[in-house]
Amino acid sequence: MDRFYRCWAGAAFGMEGLVSAELRRLGASGVRAENGGVLFEASPEELFEFNLRMHFCDRLFIVLSDSVCKSFEDLFQAVLGIDWRPFFSGNEAINVSCKCTRSVLMSPRDCQSVAKKAIIESLRRSSGQKVFPESGPALPVLVSVRNDRARIMLNTSGDALSRRGYRTWNGEAPLRETLAAALVELSPWRPGVPLHDPCCGTGTLLIEAAFMASRRAPGLCRSFAMEELPLLSPGVMEDIRHTLRAEVKPEAVCGISGSDLDPEALVLARRHVAQAGLRPDSIPLSCLPLQELQLESAGGVFLCNPPYGERLSDQKSCRLLYRDLHALRDRHPSWSLCALSSDPAFERSYGQKASRKRRLYNGRLECVFYCFD
């Protein structure tokens, strides 16, 4: 009989809808969005495939327990009651992390200690094992305590899914890959339509668009924590990877380009394109001032993450750049323009009200995604 787990996909604020829609597209059942993530059900095979395929979420977890905990004894009993044997082969390093929000239990360190003691005690009782060398791969457990409700979860992703593996240097203003993919999805662009990033930096937006155009699973070149756990055989996981590799259509990456004033950023962008497994000529990049940019194609989308001007000394130059973005769109009247910014004066500096706006977070920085259709 197939095993199905209750699972949770962590998501940045404002991206829960994108994550739930993607889970539904991938065939997950019981999908339900909540603040900070999405609940769903999946088999181990589906969970591994979702780790490979998902563009927008942070990490994927198996929910092992979900109960009210107002004391350390409550937490101990909740963790003790979990059957850890399906996830533990005998020598895993038990790594417990904890987040506490608006609860009686507000000490992550104490919650970590209590949870680890309970895991070891549970394994002692169920397996008879007396010594736990913890010399093997990690058993990554997250204890999330929010509003006095403790959710005990197993991290199947390991490192954040934003770490696709193609970026070796982030530049001065890194854009997380999952957020970049969200901007591509929220823009009017779809594969086959021209796309240009006039402030492309190290190329993250362009690479995420190329992944979508070529149907390439974002996590195809990285590993996941669940590969070290006794959930699936290595052969099954390799078969899933092989199937996803066969789906990639590199010839579908066309009409995607970028430009930037910084030649060093473009060197990194070209390196990242190659490390992402894309053909070097599939994403043309040029060193060009925004004021001189002129494209021949019609009906495309300008998509960018321009500087925000967080420091007062930079604010004036950034707001002049926003005005230049409007001039760029005026030179390309059949194009749409979309930009992410934390500057509350973006629309005033640009010189026009956006057709659509959406609040998102770039790390801890509250931003707005502006679309001028």
C-alpha positions in Angstrom: 0.0 0.0 0.0 1.4 3.4 -0.9 2.4 5.6 2.0 1.1 9.1 2.1 2.4 11.8 4.4 0.9 15.0 5.6 3.4 17.6 4.4 4.1 21.3 4.6 5.7 23.6 2.0 7.3 26.7 3.6 6.8 29.9 1.6 7.8 33.6 1.9 5.0 36.0 2.8 2.9 36.8 -0.2 4.0 33.7 -2.1 1.7 31.1 -0.5 -0.8 31.3 -3.4 1.9 30.6 -6.0 3.1 27.6 -4.0 -0.4 26.2 -3.5 -1.1 26.6 -7.3 2.1 24.9 -8.2 1.4 22.0 -5.9 -2.0 21.5 -7.4 -0.4 21.6 -10.9 2.0 18.9 -9.8 -0.9 16.7 -8.6 -0.6 17.1 -4.8 -3.8 16.3 -2.8 -5.3 18.1 0.2 -3.7 21.4 -0.7 -4.5 24.2 1.8 -2.7 27.5 2.0 -2.0 29.1 5.4 0.3 32.0 6.6 3.9 31.1 5.8 3.2 27.9 3.9 0.9 25.3 2.4 -0.3 22.0 3.8 -0.7 19.1 1.4 -0.4 15.3 1.2 2.1 13.3 -0.8 3.8 9.9 -1.2 7.6 9.7 -0.8 8.0 9.5 -4.6 5.9 12.6 -5.0 7.7 14.5 -2.3 11.1 13.8 -4.0 9.7 14.9 -7.3 8.3 18.1 -5.8 11.7 18.9 -4.2 13.1 18.7 -7.8 10.3 20.6 -9.5 9.1 23.4 -7.3 10.0 27.0 -8.3 8.6 29.1 -5.5 8.7 27.4 -2.1 11.4 27.5 0.6 11.5 23.9 1.9 9.3 20.8 2.0 8.6 19.0 5.3 6.8 15.9 6.5 4.5 16.9 9.4 5.0 14.3 12.1 2.9 16.0 14.9 0.7 19.0 15.4 -0.6 19.8 18.8 -1.1 22.4 21.5 2.0 22.7 23.7 2.1 25.1 26.6 4.8 23.5 28.6 8.1 21.6 28.0 6.3 18.4 29.2 3.7 18.9 26.5 6.4 19.2 23.9 8.3 16.2 25.3 5.2 14.0 25.1 4.3 15.3 21.6 7.8 14.3 20.2 7.9 11.1 22.3 4.6 9.9 20.7 6.0 10.0 17.1 7.2 6.8 15.5 10.7 7.7 14.4 11.7 4.3 13.1 10.7 4.9 9.4 13.1 7.8 9.3 16.0 6.5 11.4 18.3 3.6 10.5 20.6 3.7 13.5 23.4 6.3 13.2 21.8 9.5 11.9 22.9 12.8 13.5 19.7 14.2 15.1 19.7 17.9 14.2 16.9 19.8 15.8 16.1 23.4 14.9 13.4 25.5 16.4 11.3 28.6 15.8 9.1 30.1 18.5 6.5 32.8 17.8 3.9 34.3 20.1 3.8 31.3 22.5 4.4 30.4 26.1 7.4 28.4 24.9 9.7 31.1 23.6 13.2 29.6 24.1 14.4 27.9 20.9 17.4 26.5 22.6 15.3 24.8 25.4 12.8 23.5 22.9 15.6 22.0 20.8 17.1 20.3 23.9 13.7 18.9 25.0 12.8 17.7 21.5 16.1 15.9 21.0 15.8 14.1 24.4 12.3 13.0 23.4 13.5 11.7 20.0 16.3 9.6 21.6 14.0 8.3 24.3 11.4 7.3 21.7 14.0 5.4 19.6 15.3 3.7 22.8 11.9 2.4 23.6 11.0 1.3 20.0 14.3 -0.1 18.9 16.1 -1.2 22.1 19.1 0.7 20.9 21.1 2.1 23.8 23.8 4.1 22.1 23.4 6.7 19.4 26.7 7.6 17.8 25.2 10.2 15.4 28.0 9.6 13.0 25.8 9.3 9.9 23.8 11.7 7.7 21.5 14.3 9.3 18.0 13.6 10.6 16.9 17.3 10.2 13.9 18.0 12.5 12.1 21.4 12.8 10.1 22.3 15.8 7.8 25.2 14.9 5.9 26.7 17.9 3.4 29.3 16.9 0.5 30.6 19.0 1.1 27.7 21.5 0.8 25.1 18.8 3.8 22.9 18.1 4.3 21.4 14.7 7.1 18.8 14.6 8.4 18.3 11.1 11.1 16.5 9.1 13.0 18.6 6.6 13.1 16.6 3.4 14.9 19.4 1.4 17.9 20.2 3.5 19.2 23.5 2.2 16.6 26.0 1.0 15.2 25.2 -2.4 16.3 28.6 -3.5 19.8 27.2 -3.6 19.6 25.7 -7.1 23.4 25.3 -7.3 24.2 27.5 -10.3 25.0 30.7 -8.4 28.6 30.9 -7.0 28.5 34.6 -6.3 25.5 36.8 -5.5 26.7 40.3 -6.3 25.9 43.3 -4.2 22.1 43.0 -4.2 21.2 39.2 -4.5 17.7 38.2 -5.5 16.7 34.9 -4.1 16.0 32.4 -6.8 12.6 31.5 -5.5 11.6 35.2 -5.5 13.0 35.6 -9.0 10.9 32.7 -10.2 7.9 34.3 -8.6 8.5 37.6 -10.4 8.7 35.7 -13.7 5.4 33.9 -12.9 3.6 37.1 -11.8 4.7 39.1 -14.9 2.8 39.0 -18.2 5.6 37.0 -19.7 5.1 33.5 -20.9 7.5 31.2 -22.9 7.8 32.3 -26.5 7.3 36.0 -25.7 10.4 38.3 -25.7 11.8 39.0 -22.2 14.6 41.5 -21.4 16.1 42.4 -18.0 17.7 45.9 -18.4 19.3 45.6 -14.9 20.2 42.0 -15.1 23.1 41.9 -12.7 24.3 38.3 -12.3 21.4 36.9 -14.3 19.0 35.3 -11.8 15.7 36.5 -13.3 16.8 35.4 -16.8 17.9 32.0 -15.7 14.7 31.3 -13.8 12.7 32.3 -16.9 14.9 30.0 -19.0 14.1 27.1 -16.6 10.4 27.7 -17.1 10.7 28.0 -20.9 12.7 24.8 -21.2 10.6 22.9 -18.6 13.8 22.2 -16.5 13.2 21.2 -12.9 15.0 23.9 -10.8 16.5 21.3 -8.4 17.9 18.9 -11.0 21.5 19.6 -10.2 21.4 19.5 -6.4 20.9 17.0 -3.6 18.2 16.9 -0.9 18.1 15.7 2.8 15.6 13.0 2.0 18.2 11.2 -0.2 20.1 10.3 3.0 17.0 9.0 4.8 15.4 5.5 4.5 12.3 6.9 2.6 13.1 5.8 -1.0 15.6 3.5 -2.6 18.4 5.2 -4.6 17.2 3.5 -7.7 13.7 5.0 -7.5 15.1 8.5 -6.9 17.5 8.2 -9.9 14.6 7.0 -12.1 12.7 10.2 -11.1 15.7 12.4 -11.9 16.1 10.6 -15.3 12.5 11.2 -16.2 12.8 14.9 -15.4 16.1 15.2 -17.4 14.3 13.8 -20.4 11.6 16.5 -20.2 14.1 19.4 -20.6 13.8 21.2 -24.0 16.8 23.5 -24.3 15.8 24.6 -27.7 12.7 26.3 -26.2 14.9 29.0 -24.6 14.6 31.8 -27.1 14.0 35.6 -26.9 15.4 35.9 -23.4 18.1 38.5 -23.0 19.6 41.0 -20.6 21.8 44.0 -20.2 23.6 45.9 -17.4 26.0 48.7 -17.0 28.4 46.7 -14.8 30.8 44.5 -16.8 31.8 42.5 -13.7 28.2 41.5 -13.0 27.9 40.3 -16.6 30.9 38.1 -16.3 29.2 36.4 -13.3 25.9 36.3 -15.2 27.6 34.4 -18.1 29.2 32.0 -15.6 25.9 31.4 -13.9 24.2 30.7 -17.3 26.8 28.0 -18.0 26.6 26.6 -14.5 22.8 26.4 -14.8 23.3 24.0 -17.8 22.1 26.4 -20.4 23.8 27.1 -23.7 26.0 30.2 -23.5 24.4 31.7 -26.5 20.8 31.0 -25.3 20.7 34.2 -23.2 22.4 37.1 -25.0 23.9 39.6 -22.5 25.2 43.1 -23.3 27.0 45.9 -21.4 24.8 48.8 -22.1 23.4 51.9 -20.3 19.6 51.9 -19.8 19.3 55.1 -21.8 20.8 53.5 -24.9 18.9 50.3 -24.9 16.7 49.8 -28.0 15.3 46.4 -29.0 13.8 45.5 -32.3 11.3 42.8 -31.3 7.8 43.8 -30.3 5.2 42.7 -27.7 7.7 41.7 -25.1 8.2 42.2 -21.3 10.9 44.2 -19.5 11.4 42.5 -16.1 13.9 43.9 -13.6 15.0 44.2 -10.0 16.5 47.7 -10.1 18.5 49.2 -7.2 16.3 50.4 -4.3 18.3 53.3 -2.9 18.2 52.1 0.7 20.9 54.6 1.6 20.0 58.3 1.2 23.2 58.9 -0.8 21.9 56.4 -3.4 18.3 57.4 -3.5 18.6 60.2 -6.0 20.4 58.2 -8.6 17.9 55.3 -8.1 14.9 57.5 -8.7 16.5 58.9 -11.8 16.9 55.3 -13.0 13.2 54.7 -12.4 12.5 57.7 -14.6 14.8 56.1 -17.2 12.7 52.9 -17.0 9.7 54.9 -18.0 11.6 56.4 -21.0 12.7 52.8 -21.9 9.0 51.7 -22.1 8.1 54.8 -24.1 10.7 53.8 -26.7 9.0 50.3 -26.7 5.2 51.1 -26.7 4.2 47.5 -27.3 6.2 46.2 -24.3 5.1 45.8 -20.7 7.4 46.7 -17.8 7.6 45.0 -14.4 9.9 46.0 -11.6 10.4 45.1 -7.9 11.2 47.9 -5.5 11.1 48.8 -1.8 11.1 52.6 -2.6 7.6 54.0 -1.7 8.2 56.8 -4.2 8.7 54.3 -7.1 5.5 55.2 -9.0 6.1 58.9 -8.5 9.7 58.7 -9.8 8.6 56.4 -12.7 5.9 58.9 -13.6 2.9 56.7 -13.8 0.6 54.5 -11.7 1.1 50.8 -12.1 -1.6 48.6 -13.7 -1.1 46.0 -11.0 0.8 45.8 -7.7 1.7 43.0 -5.4 3.4 43.1 -2.0 6.3 40.7 -1.6 9.4 40.4 0.6 13.0 40.4 -0.7 14.5 38.8 2.4 13.2 40.9 5.3 12.7 43.9 3.1 9.1 44.7 2.2 8.8 45.4 -1.5 6.1 46.0 -4.1 6.1 44.3 -7.5 4.8 46.9 -10.1 3.4 45.9 -13.5 2.9 48.5 -16.2 0.9 46.7 -18.9 
